[in-house]
Structure formats: C-alpha cells, structure tokens
Amino acid sequence: VAVYNFGTELLRRQIPLARLGLGETDAFLVWEFWNEEYCGRSRRSLTVEVPPGAVRVYRLVADAGRPVLLGTDMHLTMGEMEIDGCAWDADTGTLRGAARRPEGEQGSIFLHAPAGLRVADPRGLWIAKDARDESLVVRLSLTFAAGLRGWAVRFVAKAAGRRLQQQDPA
C-alpha cells in the first residue's frame, strides 16, 4: 500500500482493510519500506502518518501466529521481485527461503516472530523486541556472490525464567 502526501501538513489517516480487499477480522503485520520500520499489528484498519511531500509504502503480511517474512530492503515490492521462495518448517522451527539479486549486491531480509519465541543462533543477525507485544523483528543481511542466496533462521521456544528483581540497597 503506497500513501502519498502532496500537502504541506502531516497526513494522518485510517485506511479500512476492507477497502484494500482484506478481511476485517484478520490480523496483519505491517512493515514500512522507506524507514525499514515494523509498524505493529493491524486489524480493521491501517493507521498511516506521512510527512509533507513524502510517501510511505507499507507491506501487510497475514499474522499466521508463527515466524514470517515481513519484507526486504532490496525492492519496493519488498519480496515479490527478489524472494525465490519462503517456507516454514514447523517440525524444525525453521523459516527458510532464497533471495535473488545480481552478483555482488547486498540486501536485508526482515522476519517477524511472535512472542514466546527466540532465535536459536543469533550470530550475524540483528534482533529487536517490539515493546507493544514482545514479538521479535529479525534482520538478516545477505551478500549475493552467485545471484541466488539461500537463508534459514531457526526459532525455539523462549525458556521460562525468572526476571531479576531490583534489590533495595537499604
């Protein structure tokens, strides 16, 4: 969804999901391309804020309750042109796929995992926790040596643990 603001004031709008041909009872994860920003979960309507003279491009992904591909930074369509495949393997807890770019190019894939999961091996990944619902946004940076690059990220249940309590020094 692209939203243009040709005006001189900040544009704030609620776009009904039904207007976009989406189910009003379904939940969607929202990713904004230009700011590489996870905008949270939407149901019934998409809330947008666009500065004067700017555009925002949003990708809405059905919230499947499991890790999903949010988008990429490689093309405005955020996956349609560069993602060759993406699949969830529930048995191993792995989201895997392949991306295609010209040799020598670089780019990032952004994944979303619901609360209660963590990345099994975080090396080489950038991971952020969303304070609204404790879900994770994972950035996987890719370099394309041969044009097609496979990728995989395994998720596991977060171990239940105690949070440290602050002690009163008195």
N, CA, C and O of each residue as an XYZ file, in Angstrom:
680
protein
N       0.860     -1.165      0.000
C       0.000      0.000      0.000
C       0.906      1.228      0.000
O       1.717      1.400      0.910
N       0.773      2.074     -1.008
C       1.547      3.317     -1.080
C       0.626      4.480     -0.724
O      -0.482      4.590     -1.250
N       1.094      5.346      0.172
C       0.322      6.513      0.589
C       1.187      7.749      0.345
O       2.256      7.901      0.935
N       0.708      8.621     -0.531
C       1.421      9.844     -0.889
C       0.811     11.021     -0.144
O      -0.401     11.076      0.061
N       1.662     11.967      0.261
C       1.193     13.207      0.859
C       1.744     14.355      0.032
O       2.913     14.722      0.158
N       0.894     14.917     -0.813
C       1.294     16.046     -1.650
C       1.052     17.374     -0.940
O       1.330     18.436     -1.496
N       0.535     17.319      0.285
C       0.203     18.525      1.029
C       1.379     19.094      1.799
O       2.509     18.618      1.685
N       1.095     20.117      2.580
C       2.119     20.800      3.379
C       2.011     20.485      4.870
O       2.803     20.982      5.670
N       1.033     19.663      5.242
C       0.822     19.265      6.631
C       0.982     17.748      6.756
O       0.847     17.020      5.773
N       1.272     17.277      7.979
C       1.349     15.848      8.241
C       0.005     15.196      7.903
O      -1.047     15.685      8.313
N       0.048     14.100      7.159
C      -1.153     13.372      6.777
C      -1.341     12.202      7.735
O      -0.471     11.338      7.843
N      -2.470     12.174      8.427
C      -2.825     11.065      9.318
C      -4.126     10.472      8.808
O      -5.117     11.179      8.627
N      -4.112      9.159      8.576
C      -5.301      8.506      8.045
C      -5.463      7.107      8.628
O      -4.498      6.450      9.017
N      -6.713      6.685      8.672
C      -7.076      5.304      8.964
C      -7.626      4.751      7.652
O      -8.618      5.258      7.129
N      -6.980      3.710      7.119
C      -7.429      3.100      5.874
C      -8.102      1.780      6.227
O      -7.433      0.864      6.705
N      -9.404      1.660      6.003
C     -10.088      0.407      6.323
C      -9.491     -0.756      5.514
O      -9.284     -0.634      4.307
N      -9.221     -1.874      6.181
C      -8.654     -3.021      5.483
C      -9.613     -3.560      4.428
O      -9.175     -4.102      3.413
N     -10.911     -3.416      4.656
C     -11.892     -3.856      3.661
C     -11.706     -3.085      2.353
O     -11.923     -3.643      1.278
N     -11.314     -1.829      2.428
C     -11.062     -1.019      1.220
C      -9.895     -1.582      0.410
O      -9.798     -1.365     -0.798
N      -9.007     -2.313      1.104
C      -7.861     -2.925      0.435
C      -8.160     -4.356     -0.003
O      -7.290     -5.045     -0.535
N      -9.403     -4.799      0.225
C      -9.780     -6.148     -0.151
C      -9.342     -7.195      0.855
O      -9.279     -8.381      0.531
N      -9.035     -6.763      2.081
C      -8.574     -7.675      3.128
C      -9.681     -7.892      4.154
O     -10.540     -7.031      4.341
N      -9.655     -9.041      4.812
C     -10.648     -9.354      5.829
C     -10.513     -8.455      7.042
O      -9.410     -8.236      7.542
N     -11.631     -7.937      7.514
C     -11.599     -7.045      8.665
C     -11.344     -7.769      9.975
O     -10.941     -7.138     10.953
N     -11.566     -9.072     10.021
C     -11.345     -9.803     11.262
C      -9.947    -10.406     11.323
O      -9.519    -10.873     12.379
N      -9.233    -10.401     10.203
C      -7.875    -10.942     10.175
C      -6.883     -9.912     10.702
O      -7.105     -8.706     10.588
N      -5.791    -10.398     11.278
C      -4.727     -9.512     11.761
C      -3.586     -9.532     10.747
O      -3.262    -10.571     10.171
N      -2.989     -8.365     10.547
C      -1.891     -8.220      9.611
C      -0.712     -7.536     10.287
O      -0.890     -6.605     11.073
N       0.494     -8.003      9.977
C       1.720     -7.371     10.434
C       2.090     -6.342      9.381
O       2.005     -6.615      8.184
N       2.504     -5.151      9.825
C       2.732     -4.049      8.891
C       4.201     -3.652      8.899
O       4.778     -3.398      9.956
N       4.803     -3.601      7.711
C       6.198     -3.210      7.517
C       6.235     -2.027      6.565
O       5.575     -2.045      5.526
N       7.011     -0.986      6.915
C       7.141      0.190      6.049
C       8.521      0.164      5.394
O       9.541      0.055      6.074
N       8.538      0.266      4.077
C       9.749      0.090      3.276
C      10.799      1.179      3.500
O      11.943      0.860      3.822
N      10.447      2.438      3.340
C      11.444      3.511      3.331
C      12.138      3.674      4.676
O      13.331      3.971      4.721
N      11.421      3.489      5.752
C      12.020      3.634      7.083
C      12.480      2.305      7.671
O      13.022      2.270      8.776
N      12.269      1.221      6.945
C      12.586     -0.114      7.454
C      12.051     -0.253      8.871
O      12.796     -0.499      9.820
N      10.735     -0.087      8.985
C      10.098      0.001     10.297
C       8.938     -0.977     10.429
O       8.053     -1.039      9.576
N       8.965     -1.738     11.521
C       7.822     -2.576     11.869
C       6.790     -1.675     12.536
O       7.077     -1.061     13.564
N       5.609     -1.590     11.968
C       4.574     -0.684     12.453
C       3.544     -1.374     13.335
O       2.561     -0.756     13.743
N       3.764     -2.644     13.629
C       2.863     -3.363     14.526
C       1.825     -4.175     13.780
O       1.950     -4.449     12.586
N       0.802     -4.548     14.518
C      -0.271     -5.407     14.024
C      -1.496     -4.538     13.755
O      -1.821     -3.646     14.539
N      -2.168     -4.806     12.645
C      -3.388     -4.068     12.311
C      -4.549     -5.021     12.124
O      -4.408     -6.130     11.608
N      -5.688     -4.551     12.561
C      -6.940     -5.280     12.382
C      -7.998     -4.214     12.098
O      -8.053     -3.202     12.796
N      -8.804     -4.419     11.125
C      -9.865     -3.499     10.690
C      -9.351     -2.312      9.884
O      -9.946     -1.961      8.865
N      -8.231     -1.669     10.330
C      -7.734     -0.518      9.569
C      -6.226     -0.378      9.726
O      -5.628     -0.841     10.697
N      -5.640      0.275      8.738
C      -4.209      0.575      8.726
C      -4.046      2.047      9.097
O      -4.612      2.923      8.444
N      -3.280      2.311     10.134
C      -3.022      3.687     10.552
C      -1.743      4.163      9.870
O      -0.698      3.522      9.973
N      -1.840      5.309      9.164
C      -0.667      5.839      8.469
C      -0.426      7.286      8.878
O      -1.356      8.041      9.163
N       0.853      7.645      8.899
C       1.287      9.036      9.089
C       2.362      9.302      8.052
O       3.390      8.626      8.019
N       2.115     10.298      7.199
C       3.042     10.598      6.123
C       3.409     12.088      6.194
O       2.530     12.948      6.136
N       4.705     12.387      6.319
C       5.131     13.785      6.358
C       4.798     14.516      5.054
O       4.562     13.877      4.029
N       4.778     15.849      5.090
C       4.501     16.617      3.883
C       5.497     16.289      2.760
O       6.697     16.158      2.999
N       4.976     16.161      1.537
C       5.823     15.932      0.381
C       6.517     14.580      0.388
O       7.571     14.433     -0.230
N       5.957     13.592      1.069
C       6.619     12.294      1.199
C       5.657     11.168      0.803
O       4.479     11.391      0.524
N       6.201      9.968      0.790
C       5.418      8.768      0.515
C       5.837      7.687      1.508
O       7.000      7.618      1.905
N       4.898      6.856      1.899
C       5.183      5.685      2.712
C       4.637      4.481      1.947
O       3.556      4.536      1.362
N       5.405      3.399      1.964
C       4.994      2.176      1.284
C       4.936      1.064      2.321
O       5.943      0.728      2.944
N       3.752      0.499      2.497
C       3.500     -0.497      3.528
C       3.272     -1.869      2.909
O       2.627     -2.003      1.868
N       3.809     -2.873      3.565
C       3.542     -4.266      3.203
C       2.772     -4.880      4.352
O       3.211     -4.812      5.500
N       1.635     -5.474      4.059
C       0.814     -6.133      5.057
C       0.942     -7.639      4.876
O       0.728     -8.170      3.786
N       1.292     -8.313      5.957
C       1.502     -9.756      5.945
C       0.516    -10.373      6.919
O       0.416     -9.936      8.066
N      -0.214    -11.387      6.470
C      -1.154    -12.061      7.366
C      -0.403    -12.583      8.591
O       0.638    -13.227      8.463
N      -0.940    -12.300      9.771
C      -0.333    -12.775     11.014
C      -0.721    -14.234     11.189
O      -1.850    -14.549     11.565
N       0.231    -15.122     10.910
C      -0.014    -16.558     10.964
C       0.253    -17.150     12.340
O       0.069    -18.350     12.538
N       0.692    -16.317     13.308
C       0.998    -16.821     14.636
C       2.295    -17.610     14.695
O       2.527    -18.349     15.652
N       3.135    -17.463     13.694
C       4.437    -18.127     13.596
C       5.378    -17.180     12.863
O       4.926    -16.169     12.326
N       6.673    -17.477     12.825
C       7.596    -16.598     12.097
C       7.217    -16.456     10.615
O       6.840    -17.423      9.953
N       7.332    -15.218     10.122
C       7.011    -14.910      8.724
C       8.014    -13.894      8.180
O       8.723    -13.234      8.940
N       8.058    -13.783      6.875
C       8.851    -12.767      6.196
C       8.066    -11.461      6.212
O       6.961    -11.391      5.673
N       8.638    -10.418      6.834
C       7.984     -9.101      6.854
C       8.222     -8.348      5.558
O       7.307     -7.729      5.014
N       9.461     -8.401      5.061
C       9.790     -7.669      3.850
C      11.285     -7.669      3.625
O      12.034     -8.365      4.311
N      11.711     -6.876      2.650
C      13.130     -6.734      2.339
C      13.435     -5.266      2.089
O      12.528     -4.437      2.004
N      14.725     -4.951      1.973
C      15.118     -3.591      1.594
C      15.653     -3.553      0.163
O      16.269     -2.567     -0.242
N      15.422     -4.612     -0.598
C      16.033     -4.750     -1.914
C      15.173     -4.268     -3.069
O      15.691     -3.982     -4.149
N      13.880     -4.175     -2.862
C      12.969     -3.734     -3.918
C      11.714     -3.184     -3.275
O      11.303     -3.642     -2.209
N      11.109     -2.212     -3.912
C       9.924     -1.542     -3.393
C       8.774     -2.511     -3.099
O       7.945     -2.238     -2.230
N       8.719     -3.624     -3.806
C       7.654     -4.602     -3.557
C       7.963     -5.505     -2.362
O       7.147     -6.352     -1.997
N       9.122     -5.331     -1.761
C       9.532     -5.973     -0.505
C       9.417     -7.490     -0.515
O       8.981     -8.091      0.467
N       9.803     -8.099     -1.609
C       9.834     -9.550     -1.662
C       9.351    -10.137     -2.971
O       9.820    -11.199     -3.380
N       8.440     -9.480     -3.622
C       7.854    -10.044     -4.839
C       8.893    -10.257     -5.935
O       8.818    -11.246     -6.664
N       9.849     -9.361     -6.066
C      10.834     -9.464     -7.138
C      12.061    -10.285     -6.755
O      12.639    -10.951     -7.614
N      12.471    -10.255     -5.493
C      13.752    -10.850     -5.125
C      13.650    -12.143     -4.311
O      14.641    -12.866     -4.200
N      12.497    -12.450     -3.746
C      12.363    -13.673     -2.959
C      11.931    -14.811     -3.890
O      10.875    -14.755     -4.521
N      12.776    -15.843     -3.957
C      12.514    -17.002     -4.807
C      11.646    -18.037     -4.110
O      11.043    -18.885     -4.767
N      11.577    -17.976     -2.816
C      10.763    -18.909     -2.063
C      10.926    -18.661     -0.579
O      11.961    -18.171     -0.129
N       9.903    -19.000      0.174
C       9.948    -18.846      1.623
C       8.979    -19.866      2.207
O       7.818    -19.930      1.801
N       9.457    -20.662      3.158
C       8.607    -21.704      3.738
C       8.915    -21.890      5.212
O      10.054    -21.728      5.649
N       7.891    -22.230      5.966
C       8.000    -22.509      7.388
C       8.011    -24.013      7.589
O       7.140    -24.720      7.083
N       8.998    -24.500      8.331
C       9.086    -25.907      8.692
C       8.774    -26.007     10.179
O       9.630    -25.734     11.020
N       7.545    -26.399     10.497
C       7.108    -26.458     11.893
C       7.863    -27.525     12.679
O       8.058    -27.378     13.886
N       8.286    -28.590     12.019
C       8.996    -29.662     12.709
C      10.339    -29.203     13.263
O      10.730    -29.607     14.359
N      11.049    -28.359     12.511
C      12.363    -27.890     12.963
C      12.317    -26.462     13.494
O      13.308    -25.971     14.036
N      11.163    -25.784     13.342
C      11.058    -24.392     13.784
C      11.884    -23.459     12.922
O      12.406    -22.459     13.415
N      12.011    -23.774     11.631
C      12.891    -23.014     10.743
C      12.103    -22.309      9.642
O      11.275    -22.914      8.961
N      12.379    -21.029      9.489
C      11.871    -20.252      8.358
C      13.024    -20.163      7.374
O      14.095    -19.662      7.715
N      12.813    -20.647      6.154
C      13.902    -20.659      5.172
C      13.394    -20.196      3.822
O      12.201    -20.242      3.523
N      14.346    -19.749      3.020
C      13.986    -19.307      1.691
C      15.217    -19.023      0.866
O      16.336    -19.380      1.236
N      14.992    -18.379     -0.252
C      16.077    -17.984     -1.141
C      15.745    -16.618     -1.722
O      14.585    -16.300     -1.986
N      16.777    -15.828     -1.912
C      16.615    -14.498     -2.493
C      17.540    -14.394     -3.701
O      18.600    -15.019     -3.741
N      17.128    -13.602     -4.679
C      17.893    -13.443     -5.907
C      18.199    -11.963     -6.146
O      17.306    -11.116     -6.143
N      19.491    -11.678     -6.353
C      19.961    -10.321     -6.683
C      21.170    -10.472     -7.592
O      21.760    -11.550     -7.656
N      21.546     -9.423     -8.289
C      22.754     -9.512     -9.114
C      23.990     -9.819     -8.265
O      24.081     -9.421     -7.104
N      24.920    -10.524     -8.865
C      26.159    -10.889     -8.177
C      26.845     -9.648     -7.622
O      26.980     -8.634     -8.308
N      27.282     -9.748     -6.352
C      27.971     -8.645     -5.694
C      27.054     -7.695     -4.937
O      27.537     -6.872     -4.158
N      25.748     -7.786     -5.145
C      24.795     -6.922     -4.441
C      24.643     -7.371     -2.988
O      25.012     -8.488     -2.624
N      24.095     -6.481     -2.175
C      23.782     -6.783     -0.787
C      22.353     -6.373     -0.512
O      21.779     -5.555     -1.231
N      21.784     -6.943      0.528
C      20.433     -6.576      0.915
C      20.066     -7.249      2.222
O      20.799     -8.092      2.738
N      18.916     -6.859      2.745
C      18.458     -7.412      4.016
C      17.052     -7.974      3.892
O      16.216     -7.479      3.137
N      16.829     -9.025      4.663
C      15.513     -9.641      4.806
C      15.080     -9.398      6.242
O      15.876     -9.545      7.170
N      13.821     -9.027      6.425
C      13.288     -8.762      7.753
C      12.220     -9.809      8.075
O      11.286    -10.023      7.301
N      12.377    -10.452      9.226
C      11.467    -11.501      9.663
C      10.744    -11.054     10.929
O      11.224    -10.180     11.650
N       9.605    -11.650     11.191
C       8.844    -11.379     12.411
C       8.573    -12.708     13.095
O       8.191    -13.681     12.445
N       8.771    -12.748     14.412
C       8.452    -13.933     15.212
C       7.572    -13.497     16.373
O       7.853    -12.484     17.014
N       6.512    -14.246     16.653
C       5.619    -13.866     17.756
C       6.290    -14.027     19.118
O       7.311    -14.701     19.254
N       5.693    -13.397     20.113
C       6.190    -13.517     21.491
C       6.255    -14.989     21.873
O       5.455    -15.803     21.413
N       7.215    -15.310     22.717
C       7.365    -16.680     23.173
C       8.410    -17.457     22.402
O       8.751    -18.583     22.764
N       8.924    -16.848     21.324
C       9.985    -17.488     20.547
C      11.251    -16.658     20.631
O      11.213    -15.453     20.880
N      12.386    -17.337     20.415
C      13.666    -16.658     20.297
C      14.422    -17.303     19.152
O      14.088    -18.404     18.715
N      15.442    -16.611     18.671
C      16.282    -17.151     17.606
C      17.248    -18.156     18.239
O      17.894    -17.854     19.243
N      17.344    -19.346     17.650
C      18.204    -20.394     18.210
C      19.676    -20.002     18.138
O      20.421    -20.245     19.087
N      20.108    -19.401     17.035
C      21.503    -18.988     16.870
C      21.518    -17.546     16.355
O      21.360    -17.322     15.155
N      21.705    -16.576     17.237
C      21.612    -15.169     16.834
C      22.846    -14.600     16.120
O      22.830    -13.445     15.693
N      23.905    -15.391     15.987
C      25.123    -14.857     15.363
C      24.835    -14.335     13.958
O      24.220    -15.016     13.138
N      25.297    -13.103     13.700
C      25.144    -12.489     12.397
C      23.785    -11.859     12.137
O      23.545    -11.341     11.046
N      22.894    -11.894     13.120
C      21.554    -11.325     12.962
C      21.402    -10.084     13.827
O      22.048     -9.959     14.867
N      20.560     -9.184     13.400
C      20.154     -8.058     14.234
C      18.749     -8.375     14.701
O      17.865     -8.666     13.896
N      18.549     -8.316     16.019
C      17.267     -8.716     16.598
C      16.758     -7.593     17.496
O      17.494     -7.057     18.324
N      15.482     -7.249     17.314
C      14.848     -6.234     18.149
C      13.543     -6.804     18.692
O      12.829     -7.527     17.997
N      13.244     -6.468     19.940
C      11.980     -6.882     20.542
C      11.021     -5.701     20.484
O      11.370     -4.584     20.866
N       9.820     -5.956     20.006
C       8.796     -4.917     19.935
C       8.114     -4.809     21.295
O       7.550     -5.786     21.787
N       8.163     -3.632     21.898
C       7.634     -3.433     23.247
C       6.112     -3.561     23.317
O       5.559     -3.798     24.391
N       5.434     -3.405     22.181
C       3.973     -3.482     22.195
C       3.470     -4.887     22.510
O       2.480     -5.054     23.222
N       4.164     -5.904     21.970
C       3.670     -7.265     22.157
C       4.784     -8.298     22.376
O       4.520     -9.500     22.364
N       6.013     -7.843     22.573
C       7.182     -8.687     22.818
C       7.508     -9.628     21.664
O       8.188    -10.637     21.849
N       7.018     -9.289     20.470
C       7.408    -10.064     19.293
C       8.814     -9.636     18.873
O       9.338     -8.633     19.357
N       9.414    -10.404     17.971
C      10.768    -10.098     17.500
C      10.751     -9.673     16.047
O       9.974    -10.182     15.239
N      11.630     -8.723     15.727
C      11.928     -8.371     14.340
C      13.388     -8.730     14.138
O      14.259     -8.273     14.878
N      13.647     -9.546     13.136
C      14.982    -10.068     12.877
C      15.442     -9.591     11.504
O      14.734     -9.746     10.509
N      16.640     -9.007     11.468
C      17.224     -8.571     10.198
C      18.352     -9.529      9.838
O      19.269     -9.755     10.628
N      18.271    -10.085      8.640
C      19.280    -10.980      8.103
C      19.909    -10.280      6.909
O      19.248    -10.060      5.894
N      21.186     -9.930      7.031
C      21.905     -9.237      5.966
C      22.522    -10.272      5.029
O      23.154    -11.226      5.481
N      22.337    -10.080      3.727
C      22.811    -11.037      2.736
C      23.748    -10.377      1.731
O      23.544     -9.228      1.339
N      24.781    -11.116      1.317
C      25.638    -10.723      0.205
C      25.454    -11.782     -0.872
O      25.490    -12.977     -0.582
N      25.259    -11.355     -2.094
C      24.948    -12.264     -3.192
C      26.188    -12.510     -4.034
O      26.539    -11.706     -4.897
N      26.849    -13.637     -3.770
C      28.063    -13.996     -4.503
C      27.730    -14.611     -5.856
O      28.482    -14.436     -6.815
N      26.617    -15.328     -5.946
C      26.299    -16.021     -7.186
C      24.896    -15.706     -7.688
O      24.368    -16.437     -8.526
N      24.291    -14.654     -7.203
C      22.959    -14.277     -7.661
C      21.836    -14.838     -6.810
O      20.935    -14.094     -6.422
N      21.861    -16.134     -6.507
C      20.837    -16.754     -5.674
C      21.449    -17.114     -4.333
O      22.507    -17.741     -4.273
N      20.789    -16.720     -3.270
C      21.328    -16.967     -1.922
C      20.254    -17.565     -1.049
O      19.201    -16.960     -0.843
N      20.516    -18.756     -0.535
C      19.601    -19.380      0.415
C      19.809    -18.818      1.809
O      20.893    -18.325      2.123
N      18.802    -18.885      2.635
C      18.890    -18.417      4.012
C      17.939    -19.255      4.878
O      16.956    -19.813      4.391
N      18.256    -19.323      6.155
C      17.409    -20.047      7.108
C      17.647    -19.492      8.503
O      18.783    -19.206      8.881
N      16.577    -19.342      9.260
C      16.653    -18.914     10.656
C      15.774    -19.868     11.458
O      14.596    -20.056     11.155
N      16.372    -20.465     12.487
C      15.643    -21.409     13.337
C      15.202    -20.709     14.621
O      15.966    -19.966     15.237
N      13.971    -20.960     15.003
C      13.387    -20.387     16.204
C      13.074    -21.494     17.197
O      12.732    -22.612     16.811
N      13.195    -21.174     18.482
C      12.859    -22.112     19.550
C      12.026    -21.369     20.590
O      12.018    -20.139     20.648
N      11.331    -22.146     21.404
C      10.540    -21.543     22.473
C      11.469    -20.868     23.470
O      12.519    -21.401     23.831
N      11.058    -19.688     23.902
C      11.835    -18.965     24.901
C      11.722    -19.703     26.224
O      10.625    -20.041     26.668
N      12.862    -19.948     26.846
C      12.871    -20.654     28.125
C      12.211    -19.789     29.181
O      12.467    -18.589     29.273
N      11.371    -20.407     29.964
C      10.755    -19.681     31.075
C      11.840    -19.432     32.107
O      12.564    -20.346     32.500
N      11.941    -18.223     32.527
C      12.974    -17.894     33.506
C      12.513    -16.793     34.426
O      11.505    -16.132     34.176
N      13.246    -16.609     35.468
C      12.909    -15.555     36.417
C      13.531    -14.254     35.945
O      14.645    -14.239     35.422
N      12.820    -13.186     36.130
C      13.379    -11.866     35.896
C      14.068    -11.438     37.172
O      13.592    -11.717     38.272
N      15.178    -10.766     37.021
C      15.897    -10.289     38.189
C      15.103     -9.184     38.857
O      14.610     -8.274     38.191
N      14.982     -9.262     40.142
C      14.284     -8.232     40.902
C      15.323     -7.234     41.413
O      16.397     -7.613     41.881
N      14.975     -5.953     41.313
C      15.881     -4.953     41.855
C      15.842     -5.030     43.379
O      14.773     -5.100     43.987
N      17.008     -5.017     43.968
C      17.108     -5.086     45.424
C      17.176     -3.677     46.001
O      17.825     -2.798     45.434
N      16.520     -3.471     47.101
C      16.612     -2.205     47.816
C      17.940     -2.202     48.564
O      18.160     -3.059     49.420
N      18.839     -1.248     48.259
C      20.158     -1.264     48.875
C      20.140     -0.988     50.379
O      21.166     -1.149     51.040
N      19.007     -0.581     50.926
C      18.948     -0.246     52.348
C      18.972     -1.425     53.180
O      18.929     -1.317     54.405
